[in-house]
Structure formats: structure tokens, C-alpha cells
Amino acid sequence: MSSRRLWRSCVIASLVLFFAPGEPWGASSPLYSGCVVRYPSDATIEWECRRLRARETLETLFGNRWADVARFNRIDRRHAAPNIFLKIPKRVEDVQGFTPMPQEYSPAAGEAKFILVDLSEQFLGAYEFGRLVFSAPIATGEKGNETPTGEFILTAAQRHRHSSLYTIEKTDIPYPMNYALRFHISKGGVIFWIHGRDMPGFPASHGCIGLYDEPMQKKYYRYPREPILEDARMLYNWVLAPVPEDEKYRMLDNGPRVLIVGRAPVPTQRSGRDQSSARPISTQPPHVM
């Protein structure tokens, strides 16, 4: 047997062993993907790890349930691309309206508006007098740029904002931070916001808290063609209501309390399609996100 044929035989044999039919693909899968990012609520849903094939999308696989599966994976449609591995629920109805956030949070029962951020789950919940009215997957700080934990207050809001440190990859366009809500300024002057961003399926920010903003993705990446998920806008309008949405930079005198708890999971490897590691803008002032 020639060396080339022997090499091919070894590769085929390795693939057969690696993808053996009896090998369970689920929470124990070692492959990179959303499958290696573990959340406590994973144990409540039966799922298997599957790679998206060519021409497969969340919509073609799950029809009008695609958003539930996206939320379960904390990923947006732009990142749910061929060759990406996702957690696929064995029964799609199990993730209908998926949220790991508690329906009631008694410590906030006396507050008209309160936000609970669970880093371990990569999810956010908005509460009115202790009852959940809205929840959304989030992308928080990556390892080395962790989102701060503790109790904070929303102190400012801005409909259209751009990063003064980071750009959209391969461009000089400052990274958009639409529907920005400021919750913390560190002793070193670093400002932290809740805002719209890409959702790659794992903690990927430089410390801010990101939510779905598909209109932003269509504008800058031309995908998805029909934006639907606008969690950043929903949260922004909920916080400011009854004030109408406008372009003003607003200081919030009595902004909602924000409690950030838990510890973000650390994936073993980044996605090749993650666009969060944008290069710094050297000409902008430091310490402002």
C-alpha cells in the first residue's frame, strides 16, 4: 500500500472511530461549538450536539421555532452557520419560550423595574414588582475582560452609540452599541453598558452586556435579510417607558437597579465566525467602551 493510500486509510479510520454510531453526542461532547459552553439549565433539556450542514439554517431546521433554539444556544442567526455545532433539543417543544430566569424574584417585589443578570446562564431578566416580564440571552465579558458582578443602577441611556475603542472587523467603523444603557463606571474610568451586539453563542465582549440586535447586523453585515430579534431595543424601551424612543443622550435619575450574579462559562475554543475580537481604535480616548 502506498504512503498516500495508507494516510487516507488512517484518516478514514480515525473519523469512523470519532463519529462512531454508539458515541453519545450531548453534554459530554468535546467538540467546539455551543456544545462546550455549559449552562446550569442545560440539565433541564434533553439535547444532542449537531453540526449544521451546508445550506442548513435555524429556519430550515426548525421553522417558526427557530428563535427558541437560537435563544437556547444564546446565538444569533449570523453565527449559526454551516459547520457550527449547536445544542439541538431532542424535542423542540421543550425550548418553546425558553428562559432559565425565575418567573418570580421576591427580593425585587417592591420595585417597579428591576434587572437580574445571571452570568452563569448568560441570560437577563426584566422584572416588575418581582415578576418576570421579559428575558433574553446575553453575551458578557470574555475571559480577561469579565463583566463586573454586584449591584448597580442604570444611570444613562443612548439610542445610538458607538465604541470608542473597538471597530467592526476589517473596517474603521466604530463598533455599534445601539440601545445602550450604562450600568457601571469603574474606579479606573472604564464604562460598562448593556447594548445590542453580535451574539456568537458564548461570552465574547470586553465587559459590556450584549443582546440581540438583528437590524444592526443587517446594516453592517447584510444578514439576516429580515431582522426579527431586537432584544436590545425591547429592554431599552422598557427601561425608558413611558418616555418615547429618540436620539437624545439621557441621564437616568431613577434608573432601575441591576443585580449581576454568577460566573460566566469559559468555552474551550472560539468560533471561527466570532467577530467580537475587533482591533482597537488607537486614536480614541482610553477606558471608554
C-alpha positions as CSV (number, residue, x, y, z in Angstrom):
1,M,0.0,0.0,0.0
2,S,1.4,3.4,-0.9
3,S,2.0,6.0,1.8
4,R,-0.8,8.2,0.4
5,R,-3.3,5.4,0.5
6,L,-2.2,4.4,4.0
7,W,-2.6,8.0,5.1
8,R,-6.1,8.2,3.7
9,S,-7.0,4.9,5.4
10,C,-5.8,6.2,8.7
11,V,-7.8,9.4,8.4
12,I,-11.0,7.4,7.5
13,A,-10.5,5.0,10.3
14,S,-10.0,7.9,12.8
15,L,-13.2,9.6,11.6
16,V,-15.1,6.3,11.9
17,L,-13.9,5.9,15.5
18,F,-14.5,9.6,16.3
19,F,-18.1,9.6,15.0
20,A,-19.0,6.0,15.9
21,P,-22.8,5.5,16.0
22,G,-22.7,4.4,19.6
23,E,-20.9,7.6,20.7
24,P,-23.4,9.8,22.6
25,W,-23.4,13.4,21.3
26,G,-24.7,15.5,24.2
27,A,-23.4,17.3,27.2
28,S,-20.2,15.1,27.1
29,S,-19.3,16.2,23.5
30,P,-15.7,17.5,23.4
31,L,-16.2,19.3,20.1
32,Y,-16.0,23.1,19.9
33,S,-19.3,24.8,19.5
34,G,-22.1,25.9,21.7
35,C,-21.9,22.3,23.0
36,V,-18.8,23.1,25.1
37,V,-20.3,26.2,26.7
38,R,-22.2,24.8,29.7
39,Y,-25.1,26.4,31.5
40,P,-26.8,25.1,34.6
41,S,-30.2,25.0,32.7
42,D,-28.6,22.6,30.2
43,A,-29.6,19.8,32.5
44,T,-33.3,20.6,32.2
45,I,-33.4,20.0,28.5
46,E,-32.6,16.8,26.6
47,W,-30.3,17.8,23.7
48,E,-27.7,16.5,21.3
49,C,-24.8,18.1,19.7
50,R,-25.1,18.5,15.9
51,R,-23.1,20.3,13.2
52,L,-25.1,22.4,10.8
53,R,-24.6,21.2,7.2
54,A,-24.3,23.2,4.1
55,R,-27.5,25.2,3.3
56,E,-28.9,24.3,6.7
57,T,-30.1,27.3,8.8
58,L,-32.1,27.5,12.0
59,E,-35.2,28.4,9.9
60,T,-34.9,25.4,7.6
61,L,-34.4,23.0,10.5
62,F,-37.0,24.4,13.0
63,G,-39.4,26.5,11.0
64,N,-41.2,29.0,13.2
65,R,-39.5,27.6,16.3
66,W,-36.0,28.7,15.2
67,A,-35.9,31.6,17.6
68,D,-36.4,29.3,20.6
69,V,-33.5,27.2,19.5
70,A,-31.4,30.3,18.9
71,R,-32.2,31.5,22.4
72,F,-31.4,28.1,24.0
73,N,-27.9,28.4,22.3
74,R,-27.5,32.1,23.1
75,I,-26.6,32.6,19.4
76,D,-27.7,34.7,16.5
77,R,-28.5,33.6,13.0
78,R,-25.3,35.1,11.6
79,H,-23.2,32.9,13.7
80,A,-25.4,29.8,13.4
81,A,-23.6,29.0,10.1
82,P,-22.7,25.7,8.4
83,N,-20.1,23.6,10.3
84,I,-21.0,25.2,13.6
85,F,-22.0,22.8,16.3
86,L,-25.2,23.6,18.2
87,K,-27.2,22.1,21.1
88,I,-30.2,20.6,19.4
89,P,-33.2,19.8,21.7
90,K,-34.5,16.3,21.2
91,R,-38.0,17.8,21.4
92,V,-38.2,21.3,20.1
93,E,-41.3,22.0,22.1
94,D,-39.1,21.7,25.2
95,V,-37.5,25.1,24.4
96,Q,-40.6,26.9,23.4
97,G,-40.4,30.3,25.1
98,F,-37.1,29.2,26.7
99,T,-35.8,31.1,29.7
100,P,-33.7,29.9,32.7
101,M,-34.7,33.0,34.7
102,P,-37.0,32.6,37.6
103,Q,-40.6,33.7,37.0
104,E,-40.7,35.5,40.3
105,Y,-37.9,37.2,42.2
106,S,-39.1,38.2,45.6
107,P,-36.2,40.5,46.6
108,A,-37.4,42.9,43.9
109,A,-41.1,42.6,44.8
110,G,-41.2,46.3,45.8
111,E,-39.5,47.6,42.7
112,A,-41.4,48.8,39.6
113,K,-38.5,47.8,37.4
114,F,-35.5,45.6,38.2
115,I,-33.0,43.7,36.1
116,L,-31.3,40.4,37.1
117,V,-28.3,39.3,35.1
118,D,-27.2,35.7,35.5
119,L,-23.6,35.3,34.1
120,S,-23.7,31.5,34.6
121,E,-26.7,31.2,32.4
122,Q,-25.8,34.1,30.1
123,F,-29.3,35.4,30.4
124,L,-31.0,38.5,31.6
125,G,-34.4,39.0,33.2
126,A,-36.5,42.2,33.5
127,Y,-38.9,42.3,36.5
128,E,-41.8,44.4,37.5
129,F,-42.6,44.1,41.2
130,G,-40.8,40.8,41.3
131,R,-42.5,39.2,38.3
132,L,-40.6,38.4,35.1
133,V,-41.9,40.4,32.2
134,F,-39.1,39.9,29.7
135,S,-35.9,37.8,29.4
136,A,-33.2,37.5,26.8
137,P,-29.9,35.6,26.2
138,I,-26.8,37.8,26.5
139,A,-23.1,37.8,25.7
140,T,-21.0,39.1,28.5
141,G,-17.3,39.6,29.1
142,E,-14.8,37.1,27.8
143,K,-12.0,35.7,30.0
144,G,-9.7,38.5,30.9
145,N,-12.5,41.1,30.3
146,E,-15.1,39.8,32.7
147,T,-18.3,41.7,33.3
148,P,-18.3,43.0,36.9
149,T,-20.7,41.4,39.4
150,G,-22.7,43.1,42.2
151,E,-25.4,45.6,42.4
152,F,-25.6,48.6,40.1
153,I,-28.0,51.3,38.9
154,L,-28.8,52.3,35.3
155,T,-27.6,55.9,35.1
156,A,-27.7,56.8,31.4
157,A,-29.2,55.8,28.1
158,Q,-28.4,56.4,24.4
159,R,-30.3,55.1,21.4
160,H,-27.3,55.2,19.0
161,R,-23.8,54.8,20.5
162,H,-20.5,53.6,19.1
163,S,-17.5,52.1,20.8
164,S,-14.5,54.5,21.2
165,L,-12.1,51.5,21.5
166,Y,-13.2,48.8,19.0
167,T,-14.2,48.6,15.4
168,I,-16.2,46.3,13.2
169,E,-13.7,43.7,11.9
170,K,-11.8,44.7,8.7
171,T,-13.1,48.2,8.8
172,D,-12.5,51.5,10.5
173,I,-16.2,51.7,11.6
174,P,-16.6,52.0,15.4
175,Y,-18.5,49.0,16.7
176,P,-22.2,50.0,17.1
177,M,-23.6,49.8,20.6
178,N,-27.3,50.6,19.9
179,Y,-29.8,50.9,22.7
180,A,-27.1,51.5,25.2
181,L,-27.8,51.5,29.0
182,R,-25.0,52.5,31.3
183,F,-24.8,50.5,34.5
184,H,-21.2,51.0,35.8
185,I,-18.1,53.2,35.7
186,S,-15.1,51.5,37.3
187,K,-12.5,53.3,39.5
188,G,-10.2,53.2,36.5
189,G,-12.8,55.0,34.4
190,V,-14.0,52.0,32.3
191,I,-17.6,52.4,31.4
192,F,-19.9,49.4,31.1
193,W,-23.1,49.3,29.1
194,I,-25.9,46.9,28.2
195,H,-26.4,47.2,24.5
196,G,-27.1,45.5,21.2
197,R,-24.3,43.4,19.6
198,D,-23.4,40.2,17.9
199,M,-24.4,37.0,19.8
200,P,-21.8,34.3,18.9
201,G,-23.1,31.8,21.5
202,F,-20.6,32.4,24.3
203,P,-19.1,35.2,26.4
204,A,-17.4,37.4,23.9
205,S,-17.5,41.1,24.9
206,H,-14.9,43.3,26.6
207,G,-17.1,43.6,29.7
208,C,-20.3,45.0,28.4
209,I,-23.6,43.0,28.3
210,G,-24.8,42.4,24.8
211,L,-28.3,41.5,23.5
212,Y,-29.8,40.6,20.1
213,D,-29.8,43.5,17.6
214,E,-30.5,42.0,14.2
215,P,-31.3,45.3,12.5
216,M,-27.7,46.4,13.3
217,Q,-26.4,43.1,11.8
218,K,-28.3,43.6,8.6
219,K,-27.0,47.2,8.3
220,Y,-23.3,46.3,8.7
221,Y,-23.2,42.6,7.7
222,R,-26.2,42.4,5.4
223,Y,-27.5,39.4,7.4
224,P,-30.1,38.4,8.4
225,R,-32.1,39.7,5.5
226,E,-35.3,40.0,7.6
227,P,-34.3,41.2,11.1
228,I,-36.6,39.9,13.8
229,L,-34.7,39.6,17.1
230,E,-34.5,43.0,18.8
231,D,-34.0,42.3,22.5
232,A,-31.7,45.3,23.0
233,R,-34.4,47.6,21.7
234,M,-37.1,45.9,23.8
235,L,-35.1,46.3,27.0
236,Y,-34.2,49.9,26.2
237,N,-37.8,50.9,25.6
238,W,-38.9,49.1,28.7
239,V,-36.4,50.9,30.8
240,L,-37.3,54.4,29.4
241,A,-41.1,53.9,29.2
242,P,-43.2,56.0,29.1
243,V,-40.6,58.2,27.5
244,P,-40.7,57.7,23.7
245,E,-37.7,56.4,21.8
246,D,-35.5,59.2,20.4
247,E,-31.8,60.1,19.8
248,K,-31.2,62.0,23.0
249,Y,-28.5,61.1,25.4
250,R,-30.4,60.7,28.6
251,M,-29.3,60.8,32.2
252,L,-31.5,58.5,34.3
253,D,-32.3,60.0,37.7
254,N,-34.1,56.9,39.0
255,G,-32.9,54.1,36.8
256,P,-33.7,50.5,37.6
257,R,-31.5,48.5,39.9
258,V,-29.3,45.9,38.2
259,L,-28.0,42.8,40.0
260,I,-25.3,40.8,38.3
261,V,-24.6,37.4,39.7
262,G,-22.8,34.2,38.9
263,R,-19.7,33.4,36.8
264,A,-19.6,33.3,33.0
265,P,-18.7,29.9,31.4
266,V,-15.4,29.7,29.6
267,P,-15.5,27.9,26.2
268,T,-12.6,25.8,25.3
269,Q,-12.2,27.4,21.9
270,R,-13.5,30.4,19.9
271,S,-15.7,30.1,16.8
272,G,-14.1,30.9,13.5
273,R,-17.0,33.2,12.8
274,D,-16.8,35.2,16.1
275,Q,-16.5,38.8,15.2
276,S,-16.1,40.1,18.7
277,S,-12.3,40.4,18.8
278,A,-12.2,43.7,16.9
279,R,-9.0,45.7,16.8
280,P,-8.6,48.8,19.0
281,I,-9.0,52.3,17.7
282,S,-5.8,53.9,18.7
283,T,-6.9,57.5,18.1
284,Q,-9.8,57.4,20.6
285,P,-9.6,58.2,24.3
286,P,-8.9,55.2,26.5
287,H,-11.1,53.5,29.0
288,V,-14.4,54.2,27.3
289,M,-16.4,51.3,26.0
